[in-house]
Amino acid sequence: MSAHSESSSEHGIGSGLNWLIGGAVGGIVGSLLFGGLLWVIDPDIVTETIPAIYGLPPAAPVGWVFHLIHGLVLGVLFGFLVSRPVIGGTLTADAETDFIDAMRPGVRLTAAGIIYGLAVWTALPVIALSIWGTIGGVGDPAFPATALESLVGHLLYGLLLGALFSVFVGIAPDRRGAEDSVRSDSDSFQE
């Protein structure tokens, strides 16, 4: 094990209300960036496709509101998941690989956000939206679910979500081991 491994095993993710705030802020900011990318590529995605998912007529404000709500809800879900002992303990535990072991907890949370963005892209636009469009009769969405732009947008969303989450969530000293490494107090220090 590397010399840095001792310090990475001494961290836990603070799980007071800071996980909720970190997830919400990261989700909103990430969805703003993602929405901006969609707006530059094809504004119809925001104005027509997103409202059409809910059976609503095209309208830019409606598309933006739903897009931001999606980002907020998914950000809070991310915060909830990574602040639980199973995932949080895994993110802060010692690793057998020196490369991963040398990563600071904030970098690990950012990487977890990117992976989460990939998972969201796979679960929602690629699978759920395709099924919803077929069964619900939404028709062909203006933006193909598997488009490179959609993937890049979700990865950027996850990157910002994980990075901002790591800023808002306290990374606390914890010497109890991986299974107990998530702290329940919010008096933890920032990384």
C-alpha positions, 0 to 999 in steps of 0.5 A: 500500500502507498503512503497516501492509503493511510489518509484515504482510509481515514475519511468518511462522507458526512451524511447530515443534511449536507448530502441533500444540499450537495446533491441538489446544488450539484444536480441543478448546476450540472443540469444547467450546463447540460441544458446549455449544451443541448441549447447550443446543439439543438434548442428543439430538444429543450423546447419540444422534446422534453415537454413532449415526453410529458405530453405537453405542447412545445415551450422553452420555459416548460422544457427548462423547468422539467430539465432542471427538475430532472437534474435536481431529483437525480442529484439528490438521489446521487447524494443519498446513494453515495452518503450511504455506508455501502457506497460511501464506505467503498468510495473512502476505503483503501484500494488495492490499486495504487492509482485509485488509492492515491486519489483524494476523496473529492476526486473519488466523488467526482469519478463517482459522479461521472459513473453516475452520469453514465448510468443515468444516460443508460437507464433514462434516455437510452432505455426508459425514453426509448420504451416510453416513446414506443409505448406512449406514442410520443413518436420519434424524439427530435434528439436520438437517445443514444446520440453522442451529444446526449452521452457527453451531456450526461457525463458533464452533468455527472462530473459537475454533480460529483465535483460540487457534491464533494465541495458541499459534503464534509469529508470527515476523519474516520478510523472505523473501517470501510463498512462504518466510514460514513459519518452521521454528524455534520460537524465534519471538515471540508476537504 
